[in-house]
């Protein structure tokens, strides 16, 4: 009979939460429409996947057939494109400061003559390191083109001195290097940066939606007591309250992943079931985080504000924009507080890296431990609130009752 009562109580609370979800437009926006809209905005930003044709300027002081050939070879690099030619360094400085282009390629005077004479002239590239991604990409584009240019110039100089073409090629490059980029050879930003941003957005919106839903019960007198009695106990009441938002969060995550794996071609080189299980644990952990914030703070507006301020910067601790190995001990510890940190690591392992299952099982174990500790903490607080309310209800009439939480 007790089991039947618990099951009935769970479904009573579940139906109550579904009605709440339907009747509260802000909760619907927070749980579904806002995360999908934010994801679609990010999709529009990273639609190309790979940053190419970053504009640079060129100052050709040599103005010879050889220097013009160098300019053409640099312009052919996929990362950059020569937007304009400038006449002096002052004009180039103004262009870089205004953001018209990301760098300046300077070919010095008498470059071709000095190169043919074997004097090793230098080509200079100025680039903006304040914008780290754009600056580094433009520098990489120039650097990738210069070795072939240098080899051609040196080979031409050797052949001018009477060396055969094949001997000149060997002399220029005595050791050949065959480099292979692993896991993301195309350097597609959607496969690591956008994939992590999606997780950060879901962590924020899922925790906020749960915080708002729980805070509505916490701020109203006797609502938690009514919820517990309606559910027939703390556990079925908590499960019934969280499950509707869990379903919504899973559907939103599924929509995002359909776009990631379909449109952006994010590879799934690992285990699909492991990735799905990790995603579920991640979303549940986000919900518990939001519920704890609501229980500690109470009123929805301050609870949402504090939670948003705490969770929003968590993207910086994921190790995508800055490696976690280079962070200090506090940053690593603080990053482990957020559910997204281990999930992003496992997600990268099971998508682009194709790591073995046993490698990611340790991360999944960490997620389960995090969830178990968070759930235990949540139940402990709810039991304490129940006992406090029960004590307040049994006080003699002449004594002031403790406030109901």
C-alpha positions in Angstrom: 0.0 0.0 0.0 2.9 2.3 0.8 4.5 1.7 -2.6 1.2 2.5 -4.3 0.8 5.8 -2.3 4.4 6.8 -3.2 3.8 6.1 -6.9 0.5 8.0 -6.8 2.2 11.0 -5.0 5.0 11.1 -7.6 2.5 11.4 -10.5 0.4 14.0 -8.6 3.5 16.2 -8.2 4.6 15.5 -11.8 1.2 16.6 -13.2 1.3 19.7 -10.9 4.7 20.7 -12.3 3.6 20.1 -15.9 0.7 22.5 -15.3 3.1 25.0 -13.7 5.3 24.7 -16.7 2.4 25.4 -19.1 1.0 28.3 -17.1 4.3 30.1 -16.6 5.6 31.7 -19.8 8.9 32.8 -18.2 9.7 29.2 -17.1 9.0 28.0 -20.6 11.2 30.7 -22.1 14.0 29.9 -19.6 13.8 26.1 -20.0 13.5 25.8 -23.8 13.1 28.8 -26.0 16.1 30.9 -24.6 18.7 28.1 -24.8 17.6 27.2 -28.3 17.7 30.8 -29.4 21.1 31.3 -27.8 22.4 28.2 -29.6 21.0 29.4 -32.9 22.8 32.7 -32.4 26.0 30.9 -31.8 25.4 28.7 -34.8 25.2 31.9 -37.0 28.5 33.0 -35.6 30.3 29.7 -36.2 28.5 28.8 -39.4 31.7 28.7 -41.4 33.4 26.5 -38.9 36.9 27.6 -40.0 38.2 31.2 -39.9 39.7 32.0 -43.3 40.6 35.0 -45.4 41.6 37.3 -42.5 42.5 40.6 -44.1 46.1 41.8 -44.0 48.0 44.6 -45.8 51.3 44.5 -47.6 54.1 47.0 -48.0 56.3 46.0 -50.9 59.4 48.2 -50.7 61.3 45.9 -53.2 58.6 46.0 -55.9 60.4 43.4 -58.0 59.1 40.3 -59.9 60.4 38.2 -57.0 58.7 40.2 -54.3 55.4 40.2 -56.3 55.6 36.4 -56.5 56.0 36.4 -52.7 52.9 38.5 -52.3 50.9 36.2 -54.5 52.1 33.1 -52.6 51.1 34.7 -49.2 47.7 35.7 -50.6 47.1 32.1 -51.7 47.3 30.9 -48.1 43.8 29.9 -46.9 44.0 31.7 -43.5 44.6 35.2 -44.9 43.9 37.5 -47.8 45.8 40.6 -48.8 43.2 43.3 -48.6 45.2 46.3 -49.6 48.7 47.6 -50.4 50.0 50.5 -48.4 52.7 53.1 -49.3 54.3 53.5 -45.9 54.4 52.3 -42.3 52.3 55.2 -41.0 49.4 54.2 -43.2 49.8 50.6 -42.1 49.7 51.6 -38.5 46.5 53.5 -39.0 44.9 50.6 -40.7 45.8 48.1 -37.9 44.6 50.5 -35.2 41.3 51.0 -36.9 40.8 47.3 -37.4 40.7 47.5 -41.2 43.2 44.6 -41.3 44.9 42.2 -38.8 48.5 42.6 -39.9 51.1 44.0 -42.2 53.5 42.1 -44.4 56.7 44.1 -45.1 59.0 43.1 -47.9 62.2 45.1 -47.6 64.0 47.0 -50.3 66.4 44.9 -52.4 65.0 41.7 -51.0 65.2 39.7 -54.2 68.8 40.9 -54.9 70.0 40.0 -51.4 68.2 36.6 -51.5 69.8 35.7 -54.8 73.2 36.8 -53.4 72.7 34.5 -50.4 72.5 37.3 -47.8 69.4 35.9 -46.0 67.1 39.0 -46.0 64.2 39.1 -43.7 60.5 39.4 -44.4 58.7 41.2 -41.5 55.1 40.6 -40.4 53.4 42.9 -37.9 50.1 41.5 -36.4 47.7 42.5 -33.6 48.2 40.2 -30.6 45.5 42.0 -28.6 43.0 40.1 -30.7 44.7 36.8 -30.0 42.7 34.4 -32.2 42.7 36.7 -35.3 46.3 37.8 -34.8 47.6 34.3 -34.3 45.7 32.9 -37.3 47.0 35.6 -39.6 50.5 35.0 -38.3 50.1 31.3 -38.9 48.9 31.9 -42.4 52.0 34.0 -43.2 54.3 31.5 -41.5 52.8 28.6 -43.4 53.5 30.3 -46.7 57.0 31.6 -46.0 58.9 28.2 -45.8 57.9 27.4 -49.4 58.9 30.9 -50.4 62.2 30.7 -48.7 62.9 27.3 -50.3 62.1 28.6 -53.8 64.4 31.6 -53.3 67.3 29.5 -51.9 66.9 26.9 -54.7 66.9 29.6 -57.3 70.0 31.2 -55.8 71.8 27.8 -55.8 70.8 27.1 -59.4 72.0 30.5 -60.4 75.4 29.5 -59.2 75.4 26.4 -61.4 73.8 23.7 -59.1 71.4 21.2 -60.6 67.7 21.6 -59.7 67.4 18.3 -57.8 70.6 19.0 -55.9 69.4 22.5 -55.0 66.1 21.0 -53.7 68.0 18.5 -51.5 70.4 21.2 -50.3 67.5 23.5 -49.3 65.5 20.8 -47.5 67.9 18.0 -46.4 65.3 16.6 -44.0 61.6 16.5 -44.9 58.9 16.7 -42.1 55.5 15.0 -42.5 53.3 16.6 -39.8 49.8 15.3 -39.1 47.3 17.2 -36.9 45.3 14.8 -34.7 41.6 14.9 -33.6 40.7 18.2 -35.4 42.9 18.4 -38.4 40.8 21.0 -40.1 40.9 23.3 -37.0 37.1 23.6 -37.2 36.0 25.9 -34.4 32.6 24.3 -34.2 34.1 21.0 -33.1 35.7 22.3 -30.0 34.7 25.9 -29.2 31.0 25.8 -30.3 30.6 22.3 -28.7 31.8 23.7 -25.4 29.7 26.9 -25.6 26.6 24.7 -26.1 27.3 22.9 -22.8 27.9 26.2 -21.0 24.6 27.6 -22.3 22.7 24.4 -21.2 24.3 24.5 -17.8 23.2 28.1 -17.3 19.6 27.8 -18.6 18.9 24.4 -17.0 20.1 25.5 -13.5 18.3 28.8 -13.8 15.0 27.2 -14.8 15.2 24.7 -12.0 16.1 27.4 -9.5 13.1 29.5 -10.6 10.7 26.5 -10.3 12.0 25.5 -6.8 12.2 29.1 -5.6 8.5 29.6 -6.4 7.8 26.9 -3.8 10.3 28.1 -1.3 9.1 31.7 -1.2 5.5 30.7 -0.5 4.6 29.8 3.1 3.8 26.0 3.5 4.5 25.2 -0.2 7.3 22.8 0.6 5.1 21.1 3.2 2.2 20.8 0.7 4.6 19.5 -2.0 6.0 16.8 0.4 2.5 15.7 1.4 1.2 15.7 -2.1 4.1 13.5 -3.2 3.8 11.2 -0.2 7.4 11.8 0.9 10.5 13.9 0.1 12.0 11.6 -2.5 8.9 11.2 -4.8 8.1 14.9 -4.3 11.6 15.9 -5.5 11.6 13.4 -8.4 8.1 14.6 -9.5 9.1 18.2 -9.4 12.4 17.9 -11.3 11.3 15.3 -14.0 9.3 17.7 -16.3 12.2 20.1 -16.5 14.6 17.1 -17.0 12.6 16.0 -20.0 12.6 19.5 -21.5 16.3 19.9 -20.9 17.0 16.5 -22.6 14.9 17.6 -25.6 16.7 20.9 -25.9 20.1 19.1 -25.6 18.9 16.6 -28.3 18.0 19.5 -30.7 21.4 21.1 -30.2 23.2 17.8 -30.8 21.2 17.1 -33.9 22.4 20.4 -35.4 26.0 19.8 -34.1 26.3 16.2 -35.6 24.1 16.9 -38.6 24.9 20.4 -39.9 28.4 20.9 -38.4 29.5 17.3 -38.9 30.8 16.8 -35.4 32.2 13.3 -35.4 31.2 10.6 -33.0 34.3 8.5 -32.9 33.6 7.1 -29.4 30.7 5.5 -27.6 27.2 7.0 -28.2 25.7 5.4 -25.1 28.4 6.7 -22.8 28.0 10.2 -24.3 24.2 10.0 -23.7 24.6 8.8 -20.1 27.1 11.5 -19.4 24.7 14.1 -20.8 21.9 12.9 -18.6 24.0 13.0 -15.5 25.2 16.5 -16.5 21.7 17.8 -16.8 20.5 16.3 -13.5 23.6 17.8 -11.8 22.6 21.2 -13.3 19.1 20.9 -11.9 20.4 20.0 -8.4 22.7 23.0 -8.5 19.7 25.2 -9.3 17.6 23.6 -6.6 20.3 24.2 -4.0 20.6 27.8 -5.0 16.8 28.3 -4.5 16.8 26.6 -1.1 19.7 28.7 0.2 18.5 32.1 -1.1 14.7 31.6 -1.3 13.1 34.4 -3.3 13.3 33.9 -7.1 14.9 37.2 -8.2 17.9 37.2 -5.9 18.3 33.4 -6.3 18.4 33.7 -10.1 20.8 36.7 -10.0 23.3 35.0 -7.7 23.1 31.7 -9.6 23.6 33.5 -13.0 26.6 35.5 -11.7 28.1 32.3 -10.3 27.5 30.0 -13.3 28.1 32.4 -16.2 31.9 32.6 -15.9 32.2 28.8 -15.7 33.1 28.6 -19.4 36.6 30.0 -18.6 37.2 26.9 -16.4 36.4 24.3 -19.0 39.9 24.2 -20.5 38.8 25.1 -24.0 39.9 28.7 -24.2 42.8 28.3 -21.7 44.2 24.9 -20.8 43.4 23.6 -17.3 46.9 22.2 -16.9 48.1 25.8 -16.9 45.6 27.0 -14.2 46.5 27.3 -10.6 45.1 25.0 -7.9 42.2 27.2 -7.0 41.0 27.6 -10.6 41.1 23.8 -11.0 39.2 23.3 -7.8 36.6 26.0 -8.5 36.1 24.6 -12.0 35.3 21.2 -10.6 32.3 22.7 -8.8 30.4 23.1 -12.1 28.9 20.1 -13.8 30.0 21.2 -17.2 33.7 20.8 -16.5 33.8 16.9 -16.5 31.1 16.7 -19.1 33.0 18.8 -21.7 36.1 16.7 -21.1 34.1 13.4 -21.7 32.3 15.0 -24.6 35.5 15.9 -26.4 37.0 12.5 -25.7 34.0 10.6 -27.2 33.5 12.9 -30.2 36.6 14.3 -31.8 39.2 12.2 -30.0 37.5 8.8 -30.1 39.0 7.8 -26.7 38.6 4.3 -25.4 35.6 3.8 -23.1 37.7 2.9 -20.1 39.5 6.3 -20.4 36.2 8.2 -20.1 34.7 5.9 -17.5 36.8 7.7 -14.8 35.3 11.0 -15.9 31.8 9.5 -15.8 32.5 8.1 -12.3 33.5 11.7 -11.2 30.1 12.9 -12.6 28.2 10.2 -10.6 30.1 11.1 -7.5 29.3 14.8 -8.0 25.6 14.0 -8.6 25.4 11.7 -5.5 27.0 14.3 -3.2 24.7 17.1 -4.6 21.5 14.9 -4.2 22.5 13.9 -0.7 23.1 17.6 0.2 19.7 18.5 -1.3 17.9 15.8 0.7 19.7 16.7 3.9 18.5 20.3 3.6 14.9 19.3 2.8 14.9 16.9 5.8 16.2 19.7 8.0 13.6 22.1 6.8 10.9 19.5 7.5 12.1 18.9 11.0 12.3 22.7 11.6 8.8 23.1 10.4 7.5 20.2 12.6 9.2 21.7 15.7 7.7 25.0 15.0 4.2 23.4 14.7 4.5 21.6 18.1 5.5 24.7 20.2 3.1 25.8 23.0 0.5 28.5 22.0 2.2 31.1 24.2 5.5 30.8 22.4 6.4 32.4 19.0 6.6 29.9 16.2 9.6 29.6 14.1 9.1 30.9 10.6 8.1 28.4 7.9 10.7 27.9 5.2 
